[in-house]
């Protein structure tokens, strides 16, 4: 178990430094209950931190996990991304139509407000 604890410490260090990949790793750990108690809310929190850095895997994974949490509002998430200047093209997955539609709508709404 010691290597797992050391590994978890490394993940915490990377996320503390603002590395999106470390934040996604930590989110995955909360999502799957690896070395921490499973917690979808904390998972979403860490995916969002990575997403706000325009890290595509974090954005896509947030959208997937959000569908599993009743209180999660994907439109608000995309609006927050747009408001913070995240503008990314989804190119790595073939079936993200619903995800990109919500993002495009948030982008259009932000253009109307400015």
N, C-alpha and C positions, 0 to 999 in steps of 0.2 A: 504493500500500500504506500510506502514512502515515495516511490517514483510518481505515483498518481498525485500525491499532495504537492510534490515539487513541480509537477506539470501544471497543476491548478494554480500554483503561485506564479508561474511564468505567464499563464493566461491572464491572471489579474494584473500583472505588471504591464503587459502589452495593452490591455484595455485602458489602464490608467494613463498610459502615455498617448491615448487617443488613436491607436491603431485600429482601423476598421476591421481588419482580419481577426485581431484578438477579440474585439467586441462580438463578432459573429461566432467565434469559437466558444466564447462564454455563453452566448445566447443558445447555441446548440447544446451545451452542457445542461442548461436549465430546461431546455425543450425535452431532452431525453433522460434527465435525471442522472447524469454522469458526474459523480463526485460531489454533487449538490442535490438538494431535494428538487424534484420536478416542479417547475413553476412556469406556466405559460405567460403570465404577466411579466415576470422578470425576463423571460426569453424575448418577449416583444420589446421591452425596454432596451435591451442590448442590441437587438436587430435595428431598432430605430436609431440608436447612436451611430451605428455603422452606416445606415442609410443616409443620415444627414451629412455624411462625408461623400455622398454620391457613389457608394460602394454597391454595385449592382446586385451581388449575391444577397446582401442585407435587405435590399428593397424587395427582391423577389421572395425571399424567405419570410419577411414580415407579412407580405400579402397572403402567403399560404397559412401561416399560423393565425393570422387575424380571422380567417374564416372559421377557426375552431373556438374563438372566444366571443361570446354573445355581445359583450360590451365594446368590442373593437369596431371602430368605424374607419374603414379603409379610405373613404373620401377625405376625412379629416387628416389622415396620415399623408395622403398625396398633396393636400393643400399645404400642409406644413413643409413638405419637401420643396414645393414650388416657392413658397414664401422665403425659404432660406437659400434659394438660388440653385437648387439641384435640378439639373436638366439632363436627363440621360435617355439614351435610346436603348430599348430592350432588344438585344440582338442575339442573345445566347440561348433563348428558349423559343421553341416554335409556337407553343400554345399559351400565349400570355395576353390574348385579346381582351379579356375582362379587366386584367390588371392595367394594360395600357390605355384602355378606354377611360377608366377612372382617372388615370394620371393626365390624359389629354384634356379631360373635362376640367380638372383642377387648374391646369395651365391656362386654358381659355378663360376661366373665371378670374384668374389673377390678371390677365391682360385687360379685361373689362374694367377692373377696379383701378388700374393705373392710368 
